[in-house]
């Protein structure tokens, strides 16, 4: 089985979902997006055991940035 994930959307979603938990480095850099992204990938790998996993990211600016 092949899973294809939108990496940009996943990171964006977790950045704002984890912002309430205020996960951060000792210097204050937010890490919620990284934690949520990694947690989602690990959960998917453990629960679904895909044969293949592809994570795609946007290249450069998207149309959303011009709005």
Secondary structure, 3 states (H helix, E strand, C coil): CEEEEEHHHHHHHHHHHHCCCCCECCCCCECHHHHHHHHHHHHHHHHHCCCEEEEECCCCCCHHHHC
